[in-house]
Amino acid sequence: MAMQVLERDGLLASCSCSQLLPRETLVETLLQGSRHLDRNLTVLEQGRQGPDHPVHPAIPETDYLKAVFARVLPV
C-alpha cells in the first residue's frame, strides 16, 4: 500500500521484527509488490539488529530484526 502513495522516485522503508518472516521473504514480497504496481524497486540498504540483540549462529531465530530501504521508480 505504501508504494501506491509514493511520489515519483520515492524512498520506501519496510521493517519487520518477526522471526517468522525471513529477510529473503521480506525482500521478495517488496519485489512482488513493485511488479504488481508496474514499478521498479531497487534495494539501497538492508538493516539488522544492533549489538544489543546479538545473532547466535546456531539459532537462526535470533536474526529477527530486519529493515529494507529501497527506491521505487515507475517503469
C-alpha positions in Angstrom: 0.0 0.0 0.0 2.9 2.4 0.7 4.2 2.0 -2.8 0.8 3.2 -4.2 1.2 6.6 -2.4 4.9 7.2 -3.0 5.8 10.1 -5.2 8.0 9.5 -8.3 11.4 8.4 -7.3 10.1 7.7 -3.8 12.1 6.1 -0.9 10.5 3.2 1.0 11.4 1.8 4.4 10.0 -1.6 5.3 10.8 -3.3 8.6 9.9 -6.4 10.4 10.5 -7.7 13.9 9.1 -11.2 13.3 11.3 -14.3 13.4 8.6 -15.9 11.2 9.4 -13.6 8.2 12.9 -14.3 6.9 14.9 -11.4 5.3 14.7 -13.0 1.9 10.9 -13.3 2.1 10.6 -9.6 3.1 12.7 -8.5 0.1 10.8 -10.9 -2.3 7.4 -9.5 -1.0 8.6 -6.0 -1.8 9.7 -7.0 -5.3 6.4 -8.8 -6.0 4.5 -5.7 -4.8 6.5 -3.4 -7.0 6.0 -5.7 -10.1 2.3 -5.8 -9.3 2.2 -2.0 -9.5 4.4 -1.8 -12.6 7.2 -0.2 -10.6 10.9 -0.8 -10.4 12.3 -1.4 -6.9 16.0 -1.0 -6.1 17.2 -2.1 -2.7 19.6 0.6 -1.4 20.4 -0.8 2.0 19.4 -3.5 4.4 19.5 -3.1 8.2 19.5 -5.5 11.1 19.6 -5.5 14.8 22.3 -3.8 16.8 24.9 -5.4 19.1 22.4 -5.3 22.0 20.4 -8.1 20.2 23.2 -10.5 19.1 22.5 -13.2 16.4 23.6 -16.6 17.6 24.9 -18.6 14.7 23.3 -21.9 15.9 19.9 -20.2 16.5 18.6 -18.6 13.2 15.5 -17.3 15.1 17.7 -14.7 16.8 18.1 -12.9 13.4 14.6 -11.4 13.7 15.0 -7.7 13.3 15.3 -6.6 9.7 14.8 -3.5 7.6 14.9 -2.8 3.8 15.4 0.7 2.4 14.5 0.9 -1.3 13.9 3.3 -4.2 10.7 2.9 -6.1 10.5 4.1 -9.6 7.8 4.0 -12.3 8.5 1.7 -15.2 
